[in-house]
């Protein structure tokens, strides 16, 4: 059962490590069920889908929503309005846009900078060299709180290489004085945990398989954002 998986996962995590339930592709009633068991952090990557769930769950005012998908510039305002955390800030220009719009919206989201520490044509993010070069500018941006780094391991690499990647991300965060590391998903979270992750992004390990988006709501949400 879902509640059993939640309890088992949370019992396996040390103090200071947070479970982010990746609810993309999952119906609102399952989010409600987990919230009733004390899980309050949920990750979404499709804006339209997330907004429908937020509306359905608006009676639960303690939920903390995390945006974990690729953030397009034309979606920044809505993400700033409705999400407390943004895990996927992958460039200085995007951070500057978030800063400006956050000031206009009188918001101050918590931001994790996405880093790409290995060659991977399918991923985006700061290299360690670029991040260190731009760090003095990034940390002075107003109306956003840079709290950590986020990384995703490339597909097909060995367990040893994943472990090394996660350690490098933790080391870089420590070098920059950042507490949080969002790393580790359902297939590699134990490695990330050992390397010092503080946010584990778990979807299928918690919920099981995702539904087809057309099964989530009565109205059509298949136009992904």
N, C-alpha and C positions, 0 to 999 in steps of 0.2 A: 504494500500500500504506500501511497505517496507520503503520508505522515510518518510511516516507519522509515522510509528512505531519508526523509529530512532529519529525523532524530539520529539515525546512524551516522549520517554525514556530519552533523553538528557535533556529535559526541567524539568524532575523530579529529576535530580541529582544535589546536591549542589556542590559548588566550591571545587576542590580537589579530587573529585570522578570521576574515569575514567570508560568508557564503553569499555570493550574488546569484540568485536564481534567474537563469536566462529563460525568460518567459516568452520570447519570440516563438510564434507558432503554437502557443498554448492558450486555451480559452480562459476567460476571466474568472470562471467559477473555480478553476484550480488555483489561481492566484489568491482568491478569497480564502480557499481552504488552507493554503499555506500561511496566509496572514493570520488566520485564527489560531495557528500553532506557533506564532511568534516570528515568522519569517517576514521581514519588512522591506528588504532590498531586492528589487527586480530589474532585470536588464532587458532592454528592447532595442531593436535595430531598424525597424520599419516604422517610420513616424506615423503614418495613417493608422496602422494597426494599433500602435501604442495609444494614440489619442482616443480611439474607441474604447479601449480597455479602461483608460483613466476615467472616462465619462461613466462607464458602467460601475466602476469601483470608487466613485467620488465620495461615498459615505465613509470610506476608510481613510481618515486623514493622516494616518501615521505612515503610509507607504512612502518609500524613497525610490524614485525612478532614476535609473541609470541608462544613458544612451551609449550603446556599445558598437554601433555600426559605423560605416563610412559616412562622414558628415559632409554633405554637399553645402556649398556656401548659401544657396537659396533656402535651405532648411534651418539655418542657424537661429533665426528669430524664434521659431516655434520650439526648437530644442531648448533654447535658453529660457523660454517662458515656462516649460512644463517639466524639465528634468533638473534634478539636483546635482547629478554627476554626469560628466561627459568623459568617456574613457578613450576617445579616438581622435584627439587633436594631433594632427600629423604634420603641421607646418607652422612656421611663424605667421604667415599671412592669415591662416585660419584662426590662430590664437588672437591676432589683432582684430579680426572681424568679430569674434566672440566678445572681446573686451569692449569694443565700441557698442555693439548691440546690447550687451549686458548693462552698460551705463544707461542707454535709452530706456531699457525695460526695468531699470532699478533692481537688477538681479546680480548675483555673484556666485555663479556655479562653481562647483569643485571640479577641477580639470586634471585628467591624467594625460600626459604626453605620450603618444604612440611612437615607439622606437622600433627601428628595423636594424637588428644587429647582425644579420646574416643576409647573404644574397638571396633574394626571393622576388621573382617577377610578379607574383600574385599579391604582394603586400606593399603597403606604403608606410611612411614614418620617418622620423629623424634618424640619421646615422649618429653614432656617438660623437663623431667629430663636429658635425653640423650643430648638434644640440649644445655641445660645450661652447662652441663659437657664439651661438645665439642666446645662450642662457642669460646673460646680463640684461638683454632686451626683454626676454620672455618674463623674467621674474619681476620686472617693473610694470608690467601691464596691469591696468586698474580693472576692478570689477570682475576679476576671476581669481580663483584660488588654485594655484598649481600645487597639488598635493602628492603627486607621484608619477610613475611611469606605467605604461601598458605595453605588452608585447605578445605576439602570437608566433608560435614556432612554425617553420616551414613544413609543408607536407613531405612525408617520406624520409625524414632524417631519423637517425638512430636515437635510442633512449639516452645514450651517453651524450650525444650532441645536443639534445633537448636540455638535459641537465646543465650542460655548460652554458647554453644560451640563457637559461633562467638565472644562473649564478652571475653572468655578465650583466644582466638587467638589474639585479639586486645591487651589485657593486656600483653601477652607474648611478642608481638612485641614491645610494649612500654618499657617493662622491658629491652629488648635488644637494645633499641635505634634505632629501625627500623621504617621507616615511612610507608611503604606499607603493606597492607593486601589484598591479592587476595582471596576473599571469597564471596560466593553468586552466584547462578546460576538462571536459569529461574524460578525455582519453589520456591526459597527462598531468592531472592535478596533483598526484602524489609527488611527482618530481618537482613541480613548482613549489609545493609546500616545503619540501626539504631545502629548497634554494632560498626561501625567505619571502614567498608571496604573502600578501596581506589581503588580497581579494581573489577568490577562486570563482571563475565564471562557469557555473555548472548548469547545463541544460538537460541533455538526455540522461545523465547520471542521476538526476533528480526526478524529472518528469516522465522519462521514457521518450519514445519517438514523437516528433512534432506532427501536428495535424496539417492537412492541406489548408491554406488560408481561407478557402471558401467554407470550411467547416466551422470557423470560429464565430461568425456573426451571421445574422439574417441578411444584412446588406453586403454588397460586393466590396471587398477590400483587396482584390487581386492586383490592383495597380500599385505595386510596391514603390515606396519612397526610399 
